[in-house]
Amino acid sequence: MLALIAAHLVVAGLLPLVSARSTRAAFGVAAVLPAAALLWALAGAGPALAGGIDETTAWSPALGLELSFRLDALALAMIVLVSGIGAVILAYCIGYFRPAAPEATRSAAWLLAFAGAMLGLVLADDLLTLYVFWEITSIASFLLVGQGGERKEERRAAVQALFVTVFGGLAMLLGFVLLGEAAGTYRISEILADPPRGGAVTAALLLILLGAFTKSAQLPFHPWLPAAMVAPTPVSAYLHAASMVKAGVYLVARLSPAFADLAVWTVPVLVAGVATMLVGGWRALSATDLKRLLAFGTVSQLGFLMVLFGAGGRVAAMAGIAMLLAHGMFKATLFLIVGAVDHATGTRDVRELSGVGRALPGLAVAAALAAASMAGLPPLIGFVGKEAAFEAFLHGSVENWAVAAGLLLGSVLTVAYSARFLWGAFARKPGRDATSAHGLGPALTVPIWLCAVAGPVLGIATPIVDAEASSYAAALPGDPGYHLALWHGFGLPLLFSAVAVAGGLALHAARDRLAPAAGLSPLDAQRAYEKTLSGIARLAVGVTGRLQVGSLPSYLSTIMVMFVLLPGVAAVLAGAWPTSAPLYHDLIQVPLAIVVVISALAVTRTRRRFTAVLLVGVIGYGVGGLFIVDGAPDLALAQFLVETLSLVAFVFVLRRLPPHFTETRPSRRVRVPKAMLGAVAGFAVAVFALVLSAARSEPATTSAELARLTPEAGATNVISAILVDFRALDTVGEIGVLFVAAAGVASLVLATRYDRQRRAVPAEDGEGPPRQEEDVLG
Amino acid sequence: MTAPEDKPFEEWDRPRQGWMLSGDCRGHRQRTLLLEMTTRALFPTVLVFSLYLLLVGHYGPGGGFAAGLVAGLAFVLRYIAGGSDAAVRLRPPVLIGLGLTVALLTALAPTVVGAPVLATTKLALDVPLIGHVETQTSVFLDVGVYLLIVGVVLDLLRSLGAGIERDMREAGETPS
């Protein structure tokens, strides 16, 4: 399994090479791997449904990290969506994207990488493995929605999707850690076999649900999904309808068998799910953009799926599997159809499209099939799922009946927006000329039909879905005799289905009065998101403005005061004075120390910058001399070299600075506190040095050890052995820091001149790479 | 060499060792001939010395950091004597990146043979004419540090040296 996932990612990395020759070929190549993954999963369906296929690769045994994967019934259902629909959509891309369009190159590689990550997500049997793939899908979504980032709405939607899903993802990671620690294992199958309980688990589950809700666009996090519709249609179809947004639902489905008996798990899921189903369906009724309509429909359906998987009953879970498959199929079909309509007419606005059904009858039939499955009409798979869903909740407690009522209302809305979709896309609207549409090639229509016929095929082949669903739901409590079927006889579920269809059609008939009302909403989650963001930004500006005042003296005094207060006071109170502290142990130290002290005093008196720089240099060289006296030639060499270089750098900078620090001599009131603070800080450093030199209670074993080991490192110089062998990792880290510092200095000095210039002359247009970038890169 | 009399001076006596000191001279008021001549002699010498420091690091004072600084100071001298450089086009970011890459590859290379990250081993070669040469693989880490430090110093020269000089020219000030 790992090899299959890795193959996705590797081929995705190489795909730009193919795209450079032909983007169509790139999509063709990209479609092969998901298709292979689907075939592989179907070939393993027997053992997968019987119990599951495990695969574990130790990654870092010392840290207990491993990459474990498991193919079971739920994973199999998700792979049908992830890889099956993925392959179809990648094939659709061949006809959808203009050849050599920049978004085609980008999308091909990222769609395939996403397919790999999503495959990893659904196969992962380890919480941390799952988390890694989860975040990769978020990043892929960000890049696919943002595309080139040239349009403002692309950037905004991409950032919103990323913020919301990554916020949830981080919460989920916390939850995973809590859960893994409580259970003593991060293996999902082991947690499911022996679910932990306790306060930590409660917190963990809430955090995990936060992750699932953000990813699956549940209330109140849903607005990112409609906003993400700025992405190219195949991307929306794949990520934001068929697969990625189902990750949250998948996670709930994965963990439900272990935690569905806890109110902390079921109550949030049921409440959020039903609310999301209703709000999504209601908002879909006012959408005029076909993609937004479908996006709100997806939000609604995701709420539905959450309810089914979170409820923790056997029948509900079976309905969930059926609806999961059904939704993936019909929603992908509908999105691909919107893409085709857009392609043929140049618009996807309900108010502009008219009479497309007559121009593109084949497309209209495919759309009708998919919409019928969405609305829950027999003999399609959507009907099977909805029947089972009603059946699951039409028993027992008041809560169950309340959920059933919510689902019925949601289904009414679903039928209404299904009808609205068909009407909006294909119907001939009175008083409006038929939209001109050109014909569509097989590259677009064949994938659409492949997805569209899945609805009736799966409906007729319900026993296969039933085997799949029973295998998943086996662990859950509930009527063990129930099976998914097209016909259960007359009963409440059938009545509910009929009411849903009739109510939905009635709602659609009243669309002229309803649509304006559906557009109004007292609470706008999108506005809440924007308010939160601007609030955080304001807070950040406020904090930064107060802490970063831009005055070097105030920064320095903050550092010095803290130094004197914390380590300084601690050293005086708790430190032991050295028993023997000779003033000097080599006569040459005396003149060196005198030079250093005199220079240090002189620095404080000087008013010319150049003099100060030279005096600081003298101090540095003097300290270097002390190093030589104490027998540290390596240290002295480095000290001299760094001192020289900093002297040169200072002199370079001084060319642009006035010769004196201040024009006039600062007043006594400023100088005296500064001098006192400086003196105290200096004194504290001296005390610190003395106390620390006496703090050693044991002989310096490490030094002896290092000296002993030096020949083993092939060196006779212990400093070098430390730098490149014993502490080589530190060295690598330090040069990394140096790299960052150098890049920072170059950017600050070289790039700010363009800011100054821009202030002088009007801003240049944004064409071409900015000159400052060229400058900084050399 | 052809007869110099009938040709202008620049054609027959243009300095050819551009890499020692850029021939691009600033206004004659800023030139110090003494410094230029010294730099021509010192620049290659200091570079060789920096290589010596790089290689001797295992056995005495030196190592990649000190050697890189020495080499960087050679370039500083060259800048002070000859102004910003057109003859030697070393792009500091490339050098820094190269150094970082060399260091990281050195760090990761031992994992290929199953050793832990940053493990070192002895290299012994019998080079004709020179004889038996021994060193450690960790010298490559030092080489990475060396390249990176040279790049950092060159970056400093580029931003604080030539960059400020250009700013002053644009602001209409004469470099002092």
Interface residues (C-beta under 8 A of the other chain):
Chain A: P633 D634 A636 L637 A638 L641 V642 T644 L645 V648 A649 F652 V653 R655 R656 A713 G714 A715 T716 N717 I719 S720 A721 L723 V724 D725 A728 L729 T731 V732 I735 G736 L738 F739 A741 A742 A743 V745 A746 L748 V749 L750 R753 V776 L777 G778
Chain B: G57 H58 Y59 G60 P61 G62 G63 G64 F65 A66 L69 V70 G72 L73 V76 I80 R91 P92 P93 V94 I96 G97 G99 L100 A103 L104 A107 V117 L118 T120 K122 E134 T135 Q136 S138 V139 L141 D142 G144 V145 L148 I149 G151 V152 V153 D155 L156 R158 S159 L160 G161 G163 I164 E165 D167 M168 E170 P175 S176
